[in-house]
Amino acid sequence: MNNENLFERPWGTYFNALEEPGFKIKKIVVKPNSRLSLQSHEHRSEHWVVVQGSALVTLDDKEIPRQRDEYIYIPKGSVHRLQNLGQDDLILVEVQLGAYLGEDDIKRYQDDYNRVSDK
């Protein structure tokens, strides 16, 4: 694993495995009892596949549990969050699709780590 593509966050890590025009593939590891911010993206959709662990996905007004070998589609513009419900790391593969895939395409609505967007 190339460490220049590994990024630490308060909730865990992500690794950029592949990026080409129009798509990006990431490995995301969420620590036990941690969750990402409640967020949306203007320029991309996301496909999440659970590789290990138990996830709770907030997608607009629904909470959807996902286990190993299950997936979920996050449409562009949808308000969403990923949470690790288990006592072990949650690992998933994320495929992003869109014309712009920059990390600044995140609008945060709620965040456990005080990173809410002013946008």
MMTF fields as JSON, N, C-alpha, C and O atoms, coordinates in Angstrom:
{
  "mmtfVersion": "1.0.0",
  "mmtfProducer": "UNKNOWN",
  "numBonds": 475,
  "numAtoms": 476,
  "numGroups": 119,
  "numChains": 1,
  "numModels": 1,
  "chainsPerModel": [1],
  "groupsPerChain": [119],
  "chainIdList": ["A"],
  "bondAtomList": [4, 2, 8, 6, 12, 10, 16, 14, 20, 18, 24, 22, 28, 26, 32, 30, 36, 34, 40, 38, 44, 42, 48, 46, 52, 50, 56, 54, 60, 58, 64, 62, 68, 66, 72, 70, 76, 74, 80, 78, 84, 82, 88, 86, 92, 90, 96, 94, 100, 98, 104, 102, 108, 106, 112, 110, 116, 114, 120, 118, 124, 122, 128, 126, 132, 130, 136, 134, 140, 138, 144, 142, 148, 146, 152, 150, 156, 154, 160, 158, 164, 162, 168, 166, 172, 170, 176, 174, 180, 178, 184, 182, 188, 186, 192, 190, 196, 194, 200, 198, 204, 202, 208, 206, 212, 210, 216, 214, 220, 218, 224, 222, 228, 226, 232, 230, 236, 234, 240, 238, 244, 242, 248, 246, 252, 250, 256, 254, 260, 258, 264, 262, 268, 266, 272, 270, 276, 274, 280, 278, 284, 282, 288, 286, 292, 290, 296, 294, 300, 298, 304, 302, 308, 306, 312, 310, 316, 314, 320, 318, 324, 322, 328, 326, 332, 330, 336, 334, 340, 338, 344, 342, 348, 346, 352, 350, 356, 354, 360, 358, 364, 362, 368, 366, 372, 370, 376, 374, 380, 378, 384, 382, 388, 386, 392, 390, 396, 394, 400, 398, 404, 402, 408, 406, 412, 410, 416, 414, 420, 418, 424, 422, 428, 426, 432, 430, 436, 434, 440, 438, 444, 442, 448, 446, 452, 450, 456, 454, 460, 458, 464, 462, 468, 466, 472, 470],
  "bondOrderList": [1, 1, 1, 1, 1, 1, 1, 1, 1, 1, 1, 1, 1, 1, 1, 1, 1, 1, 1, 1, 1, 1, 1, 1, 1, 1, 1, 1, 1, 1, 1, 1, 1, 1, 1, 1, 1, 1, 1, 1, 1, 1, 1, 1, 1, 1, 1, 1, 1, 1, 1, 1, 1, 1, 1, 1, 1, 1, 1, 1, 1, 1, 1, 1, 1, 1, 1, 1, 1, 1, 1, 1, 1, 1, 1, 1, 1, 1, 1, 1, 1, 1, 1, 1, 1, 1, 1, 1, 1, 1, 1, 1, 1, 1, 1, 1, 1, 1, 1, 1, 1, 1, 1, 1, 1, 1, 1, 1, 1, 1, 1, 1, 1, 1, 1, 1, 1, 1],
  "groupList": [{"groupName": "MET", "atomNameList": ["N", "CA", "C", "O"], "elementList": ["N", "C", "C", "O"], "formalChargeList": [0, 0, 0, 0], "bondAtomList": [1, 0, 2, 1, 3, 2], "bondOrderList": [1, 1, 2], "singleLetterCode": "M", "chemCompType": "L-PEPTIDE LINKING"}, {"groupName": "ASN", "atomNameList": ["N", "CA", "C", "O"], "elementList": ["N", "C", "C", "O"], "formalChargeList": [0, 0, 0, 0], "bondAtomList": [1, 0, 2, 1, 3, 2], "bondOrderList": [1, 1, 2], "singleLetterCode": "N", "chemCompType": "L-PEPTIDE LINKING"}, {"groupName": "GLU", "atomNameList": ["N", "CA", "C", "O"], "elementList": ["N", "C", "C", "O"], "formalChargeList": [0, 0, 0, 0], "bondAtomList": [1, 0, 2, 1, 3, 2], "bondOrderList": [1, 1, 2], "singleLetterCode": "E", "chemCompType": "L-PEPTIDE LINKING"}, {"groupName": "LEU", "atomNameList": ["N", "CA", "C", "O"], "elementList": ["N", "C", "C", "O"], "formalChargeList": [0, 0, 0, 0], "bondAtomList": [1, 0, 2, 1, 3, 2], "bondOrderList": [1, 1, 2], "singleLetterCode": "L", "chemCompType": "L-PEPTIDE LINKING"}, {"groupName": "PHE", "atomNameList": ["N", "CA", "C", "O"], "elementList": ["N", "C", "C", "O"], "formalChargeList": [0, 0, 0, 0], "bondAtomList": [1, 0, 2, 1, 3, 2], "bondOrderList": [1, 1, 2], "singleLetterCode": "F", "chemCompType": "L-PEPTIDE LINKING"}, {"groupName": "ARG", "atomNameList": ["N", "CA", "C", "O"], "elementList": ["N", "C", "C", "O"], "formalChargeList": [0, 0, 0, 0], "bondAtomList": [1, 0, 2, 1, 3, 2], "bondOrderList": [1, 1, 2], "singleLetterCode": "R", "chemCompType": "L-PEPTIDE LINKING"}, {"groupName": "PRO", "atomNameList": ["N", "CA", "C", "O"], "elementList": ["N", "C", "C", "O"], "formalChargeList": [0, 0, 0, 0], "bondAtomList": [1, 0, 2, 1, 3, 2], "bondOrderList": [1, 1, 2], "singleLetterCode": "P", "chemCompType": "L-PEPTIDE LINKING"}, {"groupName": "TRP", "atomNameList": ["N", "CA", "C", "O"], "elementList": ["N", "C", "C", "O"], "formalChargeList": [0, 0, 0, 0], "bondAtomList": [1, 0, 2, 1, 3, 2], "bondOrderList": [1, 1, 2], "singleLetterCode": "W", "chemCompType": "L-PEPTIDE LINKING"}, {"groupName": "GLY", "atomNameList": ["N", "CA", "C", "O"], "elementList": ["N", "C", "C", "O"], "formalChargeList": [0, 0, 0, 0], "bondAtomList": [1, 0, 2, 1, 3, 2], "bondOrderList": [1, 1, 2], "singleLetterCode": "G", "chemCompType": "PEPTIDE LINKING"}, {"groupName": "THR", "atomNameList": ["N", "CA", "C", "O"], "elementList": ["N", "C", "C", "O"], "formalChargeList": [0, 0, 0, 0], "bondAtomList": [1, 0, 2, 1, 3, 2], "bondOrderList": [1, 1, 2], "singleLetterCode": "T", "chemCompType": "L-PEPTIDE LINKING"}, {"groupName": "TYR", "atomNameList": ["N", "CA", "C", "O"], "elementList": ["N", "C", "C", "O"], "formalChargeList": [0, 0, 0, 0], "bondAtomList": [1, 0, 2, 1, 3, 2], "bondOrderList": [1, 1, 2], "singleLetterCode": "Y", "chemCompType": "L-PEPTIDE LINKING"}, {"groupName": "ALA", "atomNameList": ["N", "CA", "C", "O"], "elementList": ["N", "C", "C", "O"], "formalChargeList": [0, 0, 0, 0], "bondAtomList": [1, 0, 2, 1, 3, 2], "bondOrderList": [1, 1, 2], "singleLetterCode": "A", "chemCompType": "L-PEPTIDE LINKING"}, {"groupName": "LYS", "atomNameList": ["N", "CA", "C", "O"], "elementList": ["N", "C", "C", "O"], "formalChargeList": [0, 0, 0, 0], "bondAtomList": [1, 0, 2, 1, 3, 2], "bondOrderList": [1, 1, 2], "singleLetterCode": "K", "chemCompType": "L-PEPTIDE LINKING"}, {"groupName": "ILE", "atomNameList": ["N", "CA", "C", "O"], "elementList": ["N", "C", "C", "O"], "formalChargeList": [0, 0, 0, 0], "bondAtomList": [1, 0, 2, 1, 3, 2], "bondOrderList": [1, 1, 2], "singleLetterCode": "I", "chemCompType": "L-PEPTIDE LINKING"}, {"groupName": "VAL", "atomNameList": ["N", "CA", "C", "O"], "elementList": ["N", "C", "C", "O"], "formalChargeList": [0, 0, 0, 0], "bondAtomList": [1, 0, 2, 1, 3, 2], "bondOrderList": [1, 1, 2], "singleLetterCode": "V", "chemCompType": "L-PEPTIDE LINKING"}, {"groupName": "SER", "atomNameList": ["N", "CA", "C", "O"], "elementList": ["N", "C", "C", "O"], "formalChargeList": [0, 0, 0, 0], "bondAtomList": [1, 0, 2, 1, 3, 2], "bondOrderList": [1, 1, 2], "singleLetterCode": "S", "chemCompType": "L-PEPTIDE LINKING"}, {"groupName": "GLN", "atomNameList": ["N", "CA", "C", "O"], "elementList": ["N", "C", "C", "O"], "formalChargeList": [0, 0, 0, 0], "bondAtomList": [1, 0, 2, 1, 3, 2], "bondOrderList": [1, 1, 2], "singleLetterCode": "Q", "chemCompType": "L-PEPTIDE LINKING"}, {"groupName": "HIS", "atomNameList": ["N", "CA", "C", "O"], "elementList": ["N", "C", "C", "O"], "formalChargeList": [0, 0, 0, 0], "bondAtomList": [1, 0, 2, 1, 3, 2], "bondOrderList": [1, 1, 2], "singleLetterCode": "H", "chemCompType": "L-PEPTIDE LINKING"}, {"groupName": "ASP", "atomNameList": ["N", "CA", "C", "O"], "elementList": ["N", "C", "C", "O"], "formalChargeList": [0, 0, 0, 0], "bondAtomList": [1, 0, 2, 1, 3, 2], "bondOrderList": [1, 1, 2], "singleLetterCode": "D", "chemCompType": "L-PEPTIDE LINKING"}],
  "groupTypeList": [0, 1, 1, 2, 1, 3, 4, 2, 5, 6, 7, 8, 9, 10, 4, 1, 11, 3, 2, 2, 6, 8, 4, 12, 13, 12, 12, 13, 14, 14, 12, 6, 1, 15, 5, 3, 15, 3, 16, 15, 17, 2, 17, 5, 15, 2, 17, 7, 14, 14, 14, 16, 8, 15, 11, 3, 14, 9, 3, 18, 18, 12, 2, 13, 6, 5, 16, 5, 18, 2, 10, 13, 10, 13, 6, 12, 8, 15, 14, 17, 5, 3, 16, 1, 3, 8, 16, 18, 18, 3, 13, 3, 14, 2, 14, 16, 3, 8, 11, 10, 3, 8, 2, 18, 18, 13, 12, 5, 10, 16, 18, 18, 10, 1, 5, 14, 15, 18, 12],
  "groupIdList": [1, 2, 3, 4, 5, 6, 7, 8, 9, 10, 11, 12, 13, 14, 15, 16, 17, 18, 19, 20, 21, 22, 23, 24, 25, 26, 27, 28, 29, 30, 31, 32, 33, 34, 35, 36, 37, 38, 39, 40, 41, 42, 43, 44, 45, 46, 47, 48, 49, 50, 51, 52, 53, 54, 55, 56, 57, 58, 59, 60, 61, 62, 63, 64, 65, 66, 67, 68, 69, 70, 71, 72, 73, 74, 75, 76, 77, 78, 79, 80, 81, 82, 83, 84, 85, 86, 87, 88, 89, 90, 91, 92, 93, 94, 95, 96, 97, 98, 99, 100, 101, 102, 103, 104, 105, 106, 107, 108, 109, 110, 111, 112, 113, 114, 115, 116, 117, 118, 119],
  "secStructList": [7, 7, 4, 4, 4, 3, 3, 3, 3, 6, 6, 3, 3, 3, 3, 3, 3, 3, 3, 3, 6, 6, 3, 3, 3, 3, 3, 3, 3, 3, 7, 6, 6, 7, 5, 7, 7, 3, 3, 3, 7, 1, 1, 3, 3, 3, 3, 3, 3, 3, 3, 3, 1, 3, 3, 3, 3, 3, 3, 6, 6, 3, 3, 3, 3, 3, 3, 6, 6, 7, 3, 3, 3, 3, 7, 6, 6, 7, 7, 3, 3, 3, 3, 3, 7, 1, 1, 1, 7, 3, 3, 3, 3, 3, 3, 3, 3, 3, 1, 7, 7, 7, 6, 6, 7, 7, 3, 3, 3, 3, 7, 6, 6, 1, 7, 7, 7, 7, 7],
  "xCoordList": [0.838, 0.0, 0.887, 1.805, 0.619, 1.374, 0.879, -0.274, 1.734, 1.3, 0.896, 0.177, 1.336, 0.909, -0.562, -1.147, -1.165, -2.589, -3.435, -4.64, -2.814, -3.511, -3.751, -2.823, -5.006, -5.387, -6.071, -6.99, -5.611, -6.206, -7.259, -7.106, -8.332, -9.422, -9.772, -9.351, -10.531, -10.878, -11.657, -11.582, -12.389, -13.223, -12.498, -13.006, -11.315, -10.583, -9.649, -8.968, -9.619, -8.737, -9.442, -10.437, -8.88, -9.26, -8.018, -7.053, -8.066, -6.957, -7.479, -8.414, -6.873, -7.232, -6.535, -5.329, -7.295, -6.727, -6.532, -5.558, -7.462, -7.402, -8.219, -9.331, -7.678, -8.44, -8.132, -6.975, -9.191, -9.105, -10.226, -11.129, -10.186, -11.255, -12.638, -12.93, -13.477, -14.847, -15.104, -16.262, -14.036, -14.278, -13.064, -11.926, -13.361, -12.326, -12.754, -13.941, -11.77, -12.027, -11.24, -10.035, -11.941, -11.325, -11.587, -12.601, -10.654, -10.876, -11.086, -10.246, -12.206, -12.54, -12.576, -13.199, -11.902, -11.901, -12.444, -11.872, -13.557, -14.194, -13.988, -14.334, -13.42, -13.152, -14.459, -15.513, -14.391, -15.586, -16.261, -15.595, -17.587, -18.399, -18.085, -18.244, -17.644, -17.358, -18.268, -18.847, -18.381, -19.197, -18.661, -18.027, -18.926, -18.563, -19.608, -20.652, -19.321, -20.276, -21.519, -21.475, -22.626, -23.829, -23.547, -23.321, -23.557, -23.011, -23.728, -24.538, -23.402, -23.864, -22.759, -21.812, -22.907, -21.943, -22.708, -23.708, -22.241, -22.885, -22.49, -23.27, -21.285, -20.727, -20.547, -20.118, -20.859, -20.6, -21.658, -22.318, -21.79, -22.548, -21.525, -20.354, -21.985, -21.09, -21.78, -22.99, -20.99, -21.437, -20.576, -19.349, -21.21, -20.478, -20.727, -21.875, -19.66, -19.744, -19.061, -17.889, -19.801, -19.24, -18.396, -18.881, -17.136, -16.196, -16.077, -15.91, -16.165, -16.049, -16.849, -16.8, -17.584, -18.248, -19.718, -20.333, -20.263, -21.678, -21.8, -21.26, -22.511, -22.676, -24.122, -25.045, -24.303, -25.606, -25.452, -24.665, -26.207, -26.146, -27.372, -28.504, -27.147, -28.229, -28.267, -27.26, -29.437, -29.623, -30.905, -32.007, -30.743, -31.85, -32.606, -32.033, -33.847, -34.617, -34.701, -35.538, -33.838, -33.862, -32.559, -31.502, -32.651, -31.469, -31.475, -32.428, -30.406, -30.351, -29.144, -28.01, -29.355, -28.218, -27.623, -28.341, -26.312, -25.613, -24.544, -23.878, -24.38, -23.411, -22.436, -22.56, -21.471, -20.508, -21.251, -22.266, -20.73, -21.267, -22.563, -23.259, -22.893, -24.046, -23.552, -22.443, -24.38, -23.97, -25.116, -26.255, -24.781, -25.786, -25.31, -24.114, -26.264, -25.999, -26.392, -27.498, -25.482, -25.709, -25.804, -24.778, -27.018, -27.15, -26.531, -26.464, -26.09, -25.551, -26.594, -27.771, -26.156, -27.04, -27.759, -28.362, -27.714, -28.393, -27.623, -26.392, -28.355, -27.746, -27.494, -28.411, -26.255, -25.893, -24.827, -24.132, -24.729, -23.727, -23.431, -24.302, -22.193, -21.759, -21.355, -20.599, -21.861, -21.563, -21.183, -21.796, -20.157, -19.747, -20.503, -20.329, -21.342, -22.122, -21.396, -21.825, -20.303, -19.654, -18.502, -18.17, -17.897, -16.744, -15.419, -14.35, -15.491, -14.308, -14.371, -15.399, -13.268, -13.249, -14.308, -14.542, -14.943, -15.822, -14.973, -14.341, -14.953, -14.172, -15.12, -15.932, -15.009, -15.802, -15.011, -14.014, -15.487, -14.944, -15.954, -17.151, -15.449, -16.297, -15.895, -14.714, -16.869, -16.652, -17.394, -18.613, -16.652, -17.229, -17.331, -16.419, -18.441, -18.634, -19.063, -19.985, -18.388, -18.765, -17.716, -16.596, -18.097, -17.189, -16.108, -15.009, -16.423, -15.456, -15.452, -16.509, -14.261, -14.145, -13.269, -12.75, -13.104, -12.258, -12.834, -14.051, -11.948, -12.37, -13.114, -13.771, -13.023, -13.752, -15.215, -15.947, -15.642, -17.053, -17.821, -18.481, -17.719, -18.431, -19.13, -18.482, -20.437, -21.193, -21.599, -22.33, -21.12, -21.399, -22.555, -22.591, -23.504, -24.67, -24.549, -25.031, -23.898, -23.671, -22.393, -22.134, -21.586, -20.299, -19.873, -19.933, -19.447, -18.995, -17.662, -17.26, -16.98, -15.62, -15.557, -14.486, -16.706, -16.81, -16.283, -15.582, -16.633, -16.212, -17.419, -17.419, -18.426, -19.633, -19.307, -18.587, -19.843, -19.592, -20.354, -21.437, -19.768, -20.45, -21.111, -21.83, -20.86, -21.384, -22.901, -23.521],
  "yCoordList": [-1.176, 0.0, 1.244, 1.354, 2.167, 3.396, 4.403, 4.831, 4.786, 5.654, 7.049, 7.731, 7.499, 8.826, 8.831, 9.902, 7.671, 7.561, 7.188, 6.977, 7.102, 6.752, 8.027, 8.796, 8.244, 9.462, 9.106, 8.288, 9.733, 9.507, 10.565, 11.732, 10.125, 10.987, 10.632, 9.582, 11.477, 11.15, 9.839, 9.185, 9.453, 8.247, 7.004, 5.896, 7.155, 6.006, 6.446, 7.465, 5.663, 5.977, 5.693, 4.971, 6.298, 5.869, 5.826, 6.558, 4.958, 4.734, 4.898, 4.21, 5.809, 5.981, 4.895, 4.966, 3.896, 2.757, 3.049, 2.598, 3.806, 4.072, 5.305, 5.458, 6.189, 7.348, 7.589, 7.69, 7.677, 7.991, 8.977, 9.152, 9.622, 10.574, 9.924, 8.914, 10.53, 10.066, 9.087, 8.866, 8.468, 7.554, 7.457, 7.707, 7.079, 6.869, 5.671, 5.481, 4.862, 3.713, 3.896, 4.15, 3.762, 3.923, 2.696, 2.014, 2.434, 1.517, 2.407, 3.252, 2.219, 3.024, 2.108, 1.046, 2.531, 1.793, 2.728, 3.786, 2.324, 3.119, 2.391, 1.219, 3.104, 2.526, 2.151, 2.706, 1.212, 0.83, 2.043, 2.947, 2.041, 3.094, 4.489, 5.479, 4.572, 5.86, 6.041, 5.085, 7.296, 7.575, 8.797, 9.668, 8.841, 9.973, 11.067, 10.846, 12.235, 13.329, 13.046, 12.268, 13.688, 13.682, 14.675, 15.856, 14.213, 15.0, 14.738, 13.819, 15.577, 15.349, 15.793, 16.476, 15.385, 15.742, 16.294, 15.718, 17.389, 18.023, 17.362, 17.362, 16.798, 16.358, 14.857, 14.412, 14.064, 12.628, 11.772, 12.191, 10.561, 9.507, 8.531, 8.55, 7.674, 6.703, 5.348, 5.261, 4.297, 2.92, 2.355, 2.38, 1.841, 1.279, -0.213, -0.654, -1.004, -2.45, -2.766, -2.444, -3.397, -3.76, -5.018, -6.042, -4.932, -6.044, -6.738, -7.955, -5.946, -6.485, -5.601, -4.375, -6.219, -5.463, -5.206, -5.747, -4.346, -3.977, -2.472, -1.731, -2.023, -0.593, -0.18, -0.966, 1.065, 1.694, 2.879, 3.789, 2.862, 3.924, 4.805, 4.322, 6.086, 7.057, 7.543, 8.007, 7.434, 7.876, 8.687, 8.14, 10.008, 10.951, 10.69, 10.9, 10.248, 10.071, 8.626, 8.298, 7.742, 6.324, 5.923, 6.493, 4.932, 4.289, 2.847, 2.108, 2.45, 1.155, 0.372, 0.802, -0.773, -1.587, -2.346, -2.769, -2.509, -3.281, -4.127, -3.682, -5.369, -6.328, -6.7, -6.236, -7.541, -8.048, -8.583, -9.269, -8.257, -8.72, -8.014, -8.468, -6.906, -6.098, -4.746, -4.324, -4.074, -2.796, -1.803, -2.158, -0.529, 0.521, 1.585, 1.85, 2.182, 3.252, 4.58, 4.722, 5.554, 6.893, 7.853, 8.216, 8.265, 9.167, 10.543, 10.998, 11.184, 12.536, 13.439, 13.402, 14.251, 15.185, 14.623, 15.386, 13.313, 12.712, 12.998, 13.0, 13.237, 13.429, 12.04, 11.223, 11.779, 10.435, 10.441, 11.431, 9.28, 9.085, 7.593, 6.758, 7.269, 5.898, 5.768, 6.592, 4.726, 4.498, 3.044, 2.135, 2.835, 1.485, 1.1, 1.721, 0.073, -0.394, -1.447, -1.766, -1.985, -3.123, -2.766, -1.598, -3.819, -3.686, -3.865, -3.709, -4.193, -4.33, -3.279, -2.63, -3.118, -2.16, -2.503, -3.672, -1.469, -1.587, -1.271, -0.217, -2.171, -1.956, -2.009, -2.927, -1.014, -1.05, -0.511, 0.192, -0.863, -0.341, 0.676, 0.402, 1.848, 2.917, 3.194, 3.373, 3.23, 3.641, 4.953, 5.015, 6.0, 7.311, 7.496, 7.127, 8.069, 8.37, 9.82, 10.265, 10.568, 11.961, 12.711, 12.238, 13.891, 14.734, 15.356, 15.647, 15.561, 16.124, 15.255, 14.976, 14.821, 13.88, 14.407, 13.621, 15.712, 16.304, 16.155, 16.094, 16.096, 15.952, 17.184, 17.121, 18.301, 19.496, 19.491, 20.444, 18.434, 18.287, 17.58, 16.565, 18.138, 17.603, 18.769, 19.721, 18.689, 19.633, 18.872, 17.884, 19.339, 18.667, 19.354, 20.579, 18.54, 19.049, 18.818, 19.616, 17.714, 17.381, 16.568, 15.733, 16.821, 16.144, 16.013, 16.986, 14.833, 14.575, 15.258, 15.34, 15.745, 16.289, 17.778, 18.299, 18.459, 19.906, 20.366, 21.373, 19.609, 19.976, 20.355, 20.056, 20.991, 21.342, 22.448, 23.391, 22.329, 23.286, 24.579, 24.582, 25.674, 26.959, 27.24, 28.227, 26.358, 26.575, 26.562, 26.728],
  "zCoordList": [0.0, 0.0, 0.0, 0.813, -0.899, -1.027, 0.02, -0.041, 0.982, 2.077, 1.634, 2.363, 0.458, 0.003, -0.396, -0.562, -0.55, -0.87, 0.344, 0.212, 1.538, 2.771, 3.579, 3.83, 3.983, 4.688, 6.002, 6.035, 7.09, 8.405, 8.671, 8.311, 9.312, 9.726, 11.169, 11.655, 11.864, 13.262, 13.392, 14.431, 12.376, 12.396, 11.898, 12.068, 11.283, 10.731, 9.614, 9.731, 8.512, 7.385, 6.06, 5.996, 5.001, 3.653, 2.784, 3.003, 1.805, 0.887, -0.536, -0.945, -1.285, -2.695, -3.501, -3.74, -3.917, -4.634, -6.111, -6.715, -6.698, -8.139, -8.448, -7.943, -9.275, -9.744, -11.211, -11.618, -11.987, -13.403, -13.711, -12.894, -14.871, -15.179, -15.053, -15.694, -14.211, -14.065, -12.945, -12.591, -12.351, -11.24, -10.322, -10.718, -9.067, -8.049, -7.206, -6.939, -6.789, -5.925, -4.633, -4.657, -3.494, -2.18, -1.313, -1.461, -0.411, 0.709, 1.927, 2.235, 2.618, 3.792, 5.019, 4.994, 6.091, 7.356, 8.432, 8.695, 9.05, 10.098, 11.429, 11.569, 12.4, 13.72, 14.424, 14.114, 15.368, 16.129, 16.773, 17.279, 16.743, 17.353, 16.816, 17.531, 15.571, 14.933, 13.731, 13.216, 13.294, 12.123, 11.395, 11.991, 10.104, 9.278, 9.456, 10.069, 8.922, 9.021, 8.181, 7.228, 8.547, 7.733, 6.616, 6.882, 5.368, 4.267, 2.954, 2.829, 1.978, 0.603, -0.354, 0.036, -1.619, -2.666, -3.863, -4.292, -4.386, -5.539, -6.854, -7.807, -6.913, -8.194, -8.356, -9.42, -7.34, -7.478, -6.792, -5.841, -7.311, -6.629, -6.059, -6.437, -5.138, -4.517, -4.428, -4.219, -4.59, -4.39, -3.272, -3.361, -2.213, -1.082, -0.991, -1.038, -0.859, -0.653, 0.677, 0.873, 1.586, 2.889, 2.72, 2.238, 3.121, 3.047, 4.408, 4.482, 5.48, 6.845, 7.79, 7.69, 8.708, 9.759, 9.513, 8.594, 10.386, 10.359, 10.241, 11.062, 9.219, 8.974, 9.166, 8.951, 9.573, 9.522, 8.585, 8.843, 7.5, 6.504, 6.667, 6.624, 6.853, 6.793, 5.355, 4.82, 4.729, 3.343, 3.301, 3.357, 3.2, 3.301, 4.602, 5.671, 4.568, 5.811, 6.274, 7.116, 5.731, 6.104, 6.791, 6.522, 7.685, 8.262, 7.784, 8.028, 7.103, 6.43, 6.939, 6.727, 7.609, 8.04, 6.854, 5.948, 6.875, 5.844, 6.507, 7.442, 6.013, 6.523, 5.401, 4.268, 5.745, 4.762, 3.537, 3.662, 2.353, 1.074, 0.675, -0.233, 1.35, 0.948, 0.46, 0.788, -0.322, -0.905, -0.829, -0.524, -1.12, -1.184, -2.169, -2.296, -2.856, -3.811, -3.178, -2.657, -3.224, -2.696, -3.895, -4.47, -4.275, -5.43, -5.171, -4.029, -6.224, -6.146, -5.482, -5.841, -4.51, -3.831, -2.615, -1.86, -2.402, -1.248, 0.038, 0.051, 1.104, 2.419, 3.006, 3.093, 3.404, 3.836, 4.925, 5.15, 5.598, 6.646, 6.744, 6.496, 7.107, 7.339, 8.796, 9.312, 9.465, 10.88, 11.103, 10.543, 11.932, 12.321, 13.584, 14.632, 13.483, 14.622, 15.456, 16.565, 14.93, 15.563, 16.475, 16.672, 17.031, 17.928, 17.187, 17.776, 15.889, 15.037, 13.94, 13.746, 13.226, 12.121, 11.081, 10.775, 10.546, 9.389, 8.167, 8.107, 7.194, 5.978, 4.792, 4.671, 3.918, 2.709, 1.543, 1.705, 0.362, -0.887, -1.405, -1.486, -1.75, -2.276, -3.711, -4.007, -4.596, -5.981, -6.169, -6.011, -6.507, -6.78, -8.284, -9.023, -8.737, -10.151, -10.286, -9.603, -11.176, -11.389, -12.159, -12.352, -12.597, -13.373, -12.493, -12.966, -11.201, -10.262, -9.013, -8.449, -8.572, -7.463, -6.323, -5.53, -6.236, -5.204, -3.811, -3.633, -2.818, -1.423, -0.918, 0.121, -1.632, -1.21, -1.676, -1.411, -2.36, -2.751, -1.627, -1.85, -0.421, 0.734, 1.426, 1.86, 1.525, 2.349, 3.599, 3.524, 4.758, 6.028, 6.741, 6.857, 7.221, 7.941, 9.442, 10.245, 9.81, 11.221, 11.28, 10.414, 12.321, 12.403, 13.861, 14.613, 14.261, 15.627, 15.929, 17.089, 14.906, 15.066, 14.712, 14.399, 14.762, 14.552, 13.188, 13.093, 12.125, 10.779, 9.915, 8.721, 10.463, 9.714, 8.721, 9.047, 7.505, 6.425, 6.664, 7.249, 6.204, 6.206, 4.859, 4.705, 3.881, 2.524, 2.526, 1.476]
}
